[in-house]
Amino acid sequence: MQHLLYIPVLLAYVAVTVGHLVPWIVPAAVRERLRALGAAGVALHVVALGADVAVGVLRPGLPEAVSSVSLGVMVMYATLATGRQKALGLLLAPLGLVLLGLGLVVPHEEVAGLQQVQGVSAWLPIHLTLLFLGVAGFALSGAVGALYLYVHKALKAKRFDVIARLPSLDWLDQTQFRAMLFGFLALTLGIAAGGALAVASFQQSWVMDPKVVYTGVVWLIYAAALQSRLIWGRRGRFTAWVSISGFALMVFSLLGLNFILSSSWHGYVG
């Protein structure tokens, strides 16, 4: 990663985060344009990633993974944080900022099996893109789930002054479901693309790779939650907690599991 190109992105994300978390210290003119500022940060983020690709320094590893998820989170912020949905910025903006910051400070750790598959098949970029989209979808689902629980608690406490400034429970429930479904479909296709990559590169041992097994377990959790909603009507607080815990599991998979499994195909190596 060319860190200098990411400084304007980082500053934009910092401004958006501060504008949501401590709005009283931000000028009114800036507060009214936080979403536009976030969109500008997203555009600069895309340019920085494109520049990395152009000069050949973008290699699939830990910094690139968290930076890509940060981009996905901020795209969703810039798309959804309008009107009463601005409250999503309280969760999505700090998350996008933290992920980008991690991407800039952690040392480059490359996936152990990358050298054996890179350039062998076009399935690699498809596999990675779909997985990052899936994690971004789960991030949105988790953030909306957390906001759903807060609004639900405020409603029970009859804090109508708070509720009036926040999205409705119905909107939150529907958005949470759609984000979870999007993440689940992207993860499903990403797993399938990973299987195709393994076959194309003759790496059949990936089938029982611990990272693959772990991701399969997370996939089953989301599948069960979606089935519970679609068939038995389980929704609301149940899916909110699944969204939050499921995203936590995905974060552990992204940031922690690969170091524990350093000897596996998906483990990080320096």
C-alpha positions as CSV (number, residue, x, y, z in Angstrom):
1,M,0.0,0.0,0.0
2,Q,1.2,3.5,-0.8
3,H,0.5,5.1,2.5
4,L,0.7,8.8,1.3
5,L,-2.3,8.3,-1.0
6,Y,-4.4,7.2,2.0
7,I,-3.8,10.3,4.1
8,P,-6.6,12.3,2.5
9,V,-8.9,9.3,2.8
10,L,-8.0,9.0,6.5
11,L,-8.6,12.7,7.1
12,A,-12.0,12.5,5.4
13,Y,-13.0,9.5,7.5
14,V,-11.8,11.2,10.7
15,A,-13.9,14.3,9.9
16,V,-17.0,12.2,9.3
17,T,-16.5,10.2,12.5
18,V,-15.9,13.3,14.6
19,G,-18.9,14.9,13.0
20,H,-21.1,12.0,14.1
21,L,-19.6,11.3,17.6
22,V,-19.0,14.9,18.8
23,P,-21.1,17.0,16.5
24,W,-21.0,20.1,18.8
25,I,-17.3,20.7,17.9
26,V,-18.0,20.6,14.2
27,P,-19.2,23.7,12.3
28,A,-22.9,23.4,11.2
29,A,-21.9,23.7,7.5
30,V,-19.7,20.6,7.8
31,R,-22.3,18.6,9.8
32,E,-24.8,19.1,7.0
33,R,-22.4,17.7,4.5
34,L,-21.0,14.7,6.4
35,R,-22.4,12.2,3.9
36,A,-20.9,14.1,1.0
37,L,-17.6,14.2,2.8
38,G,-17.9,10.4,3.3
39,A,-18.6,10.0,-0.4
40,A,-15.5,12.1,-1.2
41,G,-13.4,9.9,1.1
42,V,-14.8,6.8,-0.7
43,A,-13.8,8.2,-4.1
44,L,-10.3,9.0,-2.8
45,H,-10.1,5.5,-1.3
46,V,-11.0,3.9,-4.7
47,V,-8.3,6.1,-6.3
48,A,-5.7,5.0,-3.8
49,L,-6.5,1.3,-4.3
50,G,-6.5,1.8,-8.1
51,A,-3.0,3.4,-7.8
52,D,-1.8,0.5,-5.8
53,V,-3.0,-1.9,-8.5
54,A,-1.5,0.3,-11.3
55,V,2.0,0.2,-9.8
56,G,1.8,-3.4,-8.7
57,V,2.0,-2.9,-4.9
58,L,-1.5,-4.3,-4.1
59,R,-1.0,-7.9,-3.0
60,P,-3.7,-9.9,-1.1
61,G,-2.7,-9.6,2.5
62,L,-3.9,-8.3,5.9
63,P,-3.6,-4.6,5.2
64,E,-5.4,-4.9,1.8
65,A,-8.1,-7.0,3.4
66,V,-9.1,-4.6,6.1
67,S,-8.7,-1.6,3.8
68,S,-11.1,-3.2,1.3
69,V,-13.6,-4.0,4.0
70,S,-13.3,-0.4,5.2
71,L,-14.1,0.8,1.7
72,G,-17.2,-1.4,1.6
73,V,-18.4,-0.1,5.0
74,M,-18.0,3.5,3.9
75,V,-19.8,2.9,0.6
76,M,-22.7,1.7,2.6
77,Y,-22.5,4.7,4.9
78,A,-22.4,7.2,2.0
79,T,-25.4,5.3,0.5
80,L,-27.7,5.0,3.5
81,A,-26.8,7.7,6.0
82,T,-29.5,10.2,5.0
83,G,-32.5,11.7,6.8
84,R,-33.3,9.7,10.0
85,Q,-30.8,7.1,8.9
86,K,-28.0,9.5,9.7
87,A,-27.7,7.7,13.0
88,L,-26.0,4.8,11.1
89,G,-23.0,7.1,10.9
90,L,-22.5,6.7,14.7
91,L,-21.5,3.1,14.0
92,L,-20.4,2.8,10.3
93,A,-18.1,5.9,10.2
94,P,-16.0,4.8,13.2
95,L,-15.9,1.2,12.0
96,G,-14.7,2.3,8.5
97,L,-12.1,4.6,10.1
98,V,-10.7,2.0,12.5
99,L,-10.4,-0.6,9.7
100,L,-8.6,1.8,7.4
101,G,-6.3,2.8,10.3
102,L,-5.5,-0.9,10.9
103,G,-4.8,-1.4,7.3
104,L,-2.2,1.4,7.4
105,V,-0.4,0.4,10.5
106,V,-0.3,-3.4,10.5
107,P,2.7,-5.0,8.8
108,H,2.1,-6.7,5.5
109,E,1.2,-10.3,6.1
110,E,0.6,-12.4,2.9
111,V,-1.6,-15.4,2.8
112,A,0.6,-18.5,3.0
113,G,-0.8,-20.3,-0.1
114,L,-1.0,-17.2,-2.3
115,Q,2.2,-17.8,-4.2
116,Q,0.9,-21.2,-5.4
117,V,-2.4,-19.8,-6.8
118,Q,-1.6,-16.3,-7.8
119,G,-1.7,-16.0,-11.6
120,V,-3.0,-19.5,-12.0
121,S,-6.6,-18.7,-12.2
122,A,-9.0,-15.7,-12.5
123,W,-10.9,-17.1,-9.6
124,L,-8.6,-15.5,-7.1
125,P,-9.8,-11.9,-7.5
126,I,-13.4,-13.1,-7.8
127,H,-13.0,-15.1,-4.6
128,L,-11.5,-12.2,-2.6
129,T,-13.9,-9.5,-3.9
130,L,-16.9,-11.6,-3.0
131,L,-15.6,-12.3,0.4
132,F,-14.9,-8.6,1.1
133,L,-18.4,-7.7,-0.1
134,G,-19.8,-10.4,2.2
135,V,-17.9,-9.0,5.2
136,A,-19.1,-5.5,4.4
137,G,-22.7,-6.7,4.2
138,F,-22.3,-8.4,7.6
139,A,-20.8,-5.2,9.0
140,L,-23.9,-3.2,7.9
141,S,-26.1,-5.9,9.3
142,G,-24.3,-5.8,12.6
143,A,-24.4,-2.0,12.8
144,V,-28.1,-1.9,12.0
145,G,-28.7,-4.7,14.5
146,A,-27.0,-2.7,17.3
147,L,-29.0,0.3,16.4
148,Y,-32.2,-1.8,16.4
149,L,-31.5,-2.9,20.0
150,Y,-30.9,0.6,21.1
151,V,-34.1,1.9,19.5
152,H,-36.1,-1.0,20.9
153,K,-34.7,-0.2,24.4
154,A,-35.6,3.5,24.0
155,L,-39.1,2.6,22.9
156,K,-39.7,0.4,25.9
157,A,-38.4,3.3,28.1
158,K,-40.8,5.7,26.3
159,R,-37.9,8.0,25.3
160,F,-39.8,9.4,22.4
161,D,-37.5,12.4,22.1
162,V,-34.7,10.0,21.2
163,I,-36.8,7.8,18.9
164,A,-38.0,10.7,16.9
165,R,-34.4,11.3,15.6
166,L,-33.7,7.6,14.8
167,P,-34.9,5.2,12.1
168,S,-38.1,3.2,12.8
169,L,-37.8,-0.4,14.1
170,D,-39.4,-1.6,10.9
171,W,-36.9,0.1,8.7
172,L,-34.0,-1.2,10.8
173,D,-35.4,-4.7,10.8
174,Q,-35.8,-4.7,7.0
175,T,-32.4,-3.2,6.4
176,Q,-30.7,-5.6,8.8
177,F,-32.3,-8.5,6.9
178,R,-31.4,-7.2,3.5
179,A,-27.8,-6.6,4.6
180,M,-27.5,-10.0,6.1
181,L,-29.0,-11.6,3.0
182,F,-26.6,-9.6,0.8
183,G,-23.6,-10.7,2.9
184,F,-24.8,-14.3,3.0
185,L,-25.1,-14.5,-0.8
186,A,-21.7,-12.8,-1.3
187,L,-20.1,-15.2,1.2
188,T,-21.8,-18.2,-0.5
189,L,-20.5,-17.2,-3.9
190,G,-17.1,-16.4,-2.5
191,I,-16.8,-19.8,-0.9
192,A,-17.9,-21.4,-4.3
193,A,-15.3,-19.3,-6.1
194,G,-12.7,-20.4,-3.5
195,G,-13.6,-24.0,-4.3
196,A,-13.2,-23.3,-8.0
197,L,-9.8,-21.7,-7.3
198,A,-8.7,-24.8,-5.4
199,V,-9.7,-27.1,-8.2
200,A,-8.0,-24.9,-10.8
201,S,-4.8,-24.8,-8.8
202,F,-5.0,-28.5,-7.9
203,Q,-5.0,-27.7,-4.2
204,Q,-7.6,-30.2,-3.0
205,S,-6.2,-30.0,0.6
206,W,-8.0,-26.6,0.9
207,V,-11.2,-28.5,1.5
208,M,-10.4,-29.3,5.1
209,D,-8.4,-26.2,5.7
210,P,-9.3,-24.9,9.3
211,K,-10.1,-21.4,7.9
212,V,-12.5,-23.0,5.4
213,V,-14.2,-25.1,8.1
214,Y,-14.5,-22.0,10.4
215,T,-16.0,-20.0,7.6
216,G,-18.4,-22.8,6.9
217,V,-19.6,-22.7,10.5
218,V,-20.2,-19.0,10.3
219,W,-22.1,-19.6,7.0
220,L,-24.3,-22.1,8.8
221,I,-25.1,-19.6,11.5
222,Y,-26.2,-17.0,9.0
223,A,-28.1,-19.7,7.0
224,A,-30.0,-20.8,10.1
225,A,-30.9,-17.2,11.0
226,L,-32.2,-16.4,7.5
227,Q,-34.2,-19.7,7.5
228,S,-35.6,-18.9,10.9
229,R,-36.8,-15.5,9.6
230,L,-38.2,-16.7,6.2
231,I,-39.9,-19.9,7.4
232,W,-40.7,-19.3,11.1
233,G,-40.9,-15.5,11.2
234,R,-38.1,-15.0,13.7
235,R,-37.0,-11.4,13.5
236,G,-36.4,-8.3,15.5
237,R,-34.1,-8.8,18.5
238,F,-33.2,-12.3,17.5
239,T,-31.8,-11.4,14.2
240,A,-30.2,-8.3,15.7
241,W,-28.1,-10.4,18.1
242,V,-27.3,-12.9,15.3
243,S,-26.1,-10.0,13.1
244,I,-23.9,-8.6,15.9
245,S,-22.4,-11.9,16.9
246,G,-22.0,-13.1,13.3
247,F,-20.0,-10.0,12.4
248,A,-17.8,-10.4,15.5
249,L,-17.0,-13.9,14.2
250,M,-16.2,-12.6,10.8
251,V,-13.9,-9.9,12.3
252,F,-12.1,-12.6,14.3
253,S,-11.7,-14.6,11.1
254,L,-10.3,-11.6,9.3
255,L,-8.0,-10.3,12.0
256,G,-7.2,-13.1,14.3
257,L,-7.7,-16.6,12.9
258,N,-5.2,-16.4,10.1
259,F,-2.4,-15.7,12.6
260,I,-3.4,-18.7,14.8
261,L,-3.5,-20.9,11.7
262,S,-0.2,-19.6,10.3
263,S,0.7,-23.1,9.0
264,S,-2.5,-23.5,7.0
265,W,-3.2,-22.3,3.5
266,H,-5.0,-19.2,4.7
267,G,-2.5,-18.4,7.4
268,Y,-0.6,-15.1,7.3
269,V,3.2,-15.2,6.8
270,G,5.5,-12.2,6.7
